[in-house]
Amino acid sequence: MEAQEQLYELFKGGRATAMIALEIGGGNGLQGMILGASTNMDIPTVDGDWMGRAYPTKWQTTPVVFGERKTVFCPAVMCDGNGNVVVCILQYLVAEELTFYSTCQRLRAT
């Protein structure tokens, strides 16, 4: 919820209208359900994911591959549960993914 709340700070007045998980595997698959639950955001949640195949990277997900309209994944927010928040506003999805990956490594090391 912390990352979602940080994202809302960037979009004053804008709120999500539905939730879908980026990937369905492991604990990540439950995140959409947890965020969309009535005890959190209380919004409809899609029981599915954007992957469409065995774990591709973010720039290989269903909305990006079909290219029917501009992909809206930016900005993205990541929190580590210890008060560290990373907001990434990059239009190049590969750069965004590399930024989050290297940030996770650095936060883990501290």
BELTA-V39995 format. One record per residue. RES is the residue in one letter. PSI is psi in radians with two decimals (NA if undefined). NEAR is the number of other ideal C-beta (glycine too) atoms within 8 Angstrom. D_CENTER is the distance of its C-alpha to the mean C-alpha in whole Angstrom. Layout:
res:psi:near:d_center
RES:PSI:NEAR:D_CENTER
RES:PSI:NEAR:D_CENTER
This chain:
res:psi:near:d_center
M:-0.53:6:11
E:-0.79:8:12
A:-0.69:10:9
Q:-0.74:11:9
E:-0.66:8:12
Q:-0.67:12:12
L:-0.71:10:10
Y:-0.51:10:13
E:-0.55:7:15
L:-0.50:8:15
F:1.36:7:15
K:2.16:5:18
G:-0.29:4:19
G:2.34:5:16
R:2.68:6:14
A:2.53:7:12
T:-0.24:5:15
A:2.88:9:13
M:2.47:13:10
I:2.45:10:9
A:2.54:15:8
L:-0.75:9:7
E:2.71:10:10
I:-0.26:8:12
G:2.56:6:14
G:-2.63:4:15
G:-0.42:5:14
N:-0.56:10:10
G:-0.41:12:12
L:-0.29:8:13
Q:-0.74:9:10
G:-0.71:13:9
M:-0.73:12:13
I:-0.81:8:13
L:-0.72:12:11
G:-0.23:13:13
A:2.70:10:16
S:-0.44:4:19
T:-0.20:4:19
N:-1.59:9:16
M:-0.36:10:15
D:0.93:7:18
I:2.77:9:16
P:2.52:7:16
T:2.29:12:14
V:2.25:9:14
D:1.34:4:16
G:-2.92:6:14
D:3.05:11:11
W:-0.03:10:11
M:-0.94:12:12
G:-0.10:8:16
R:-3.08:5:18
A:2.16:4:18
Y:1.48:6:15
P:3.10:9:14
T:2.98:7:12
K:-0.64:11:10
W:0.00:8:12
Q:0.21:7:14
T:2.86:12:12
T:-0.86:8:14
P:-0.54:8:13
V:-0.77:12:14
V:-0.76:8:17
F:-0.49:6:19
G:0.54:6:19
E:-0.45:3:20
R:2.96:4:19
K:2.26:3:17
T:2.32:8:13
V:1.37:4:11
F:-0.02:9:8
C:2.49:9:9
P:2.89:8:9
A:2.55:9:6
V:2.44:13:7
M:2.36:11:8
C:2.57:10:11
D:0.04:7:13
G:-0.04:4:15
N:0.30:4:18
G:-0.05:4:18
N:2.20:7:16
V:2.30:10:13
V:2.15:10:12
V:2.19:9:11
C:2.06:12:11
I:1.43:5:12
L:2.36:9:14
Q:-0.30:3:15
Y:1.87:6:15
L:-0.57:12:12
V:-0.73:8:14
A:-0.68:8:15
E:-0.81:14:11
E:-0.73:11:11
L:-0.64:8:14
T:-0.83:11:14
F:-0.70:12:11
Y:-0.84:8:13
S:-0.58:8:16
T:-0.73:10:15
C:-0.72:9:14
Q:-0.75:8:18
R:-0.74:8:19
L:-0.64:9:18
R:-0.53:6:19
A:-0.24:5:23
T:NA:4:23
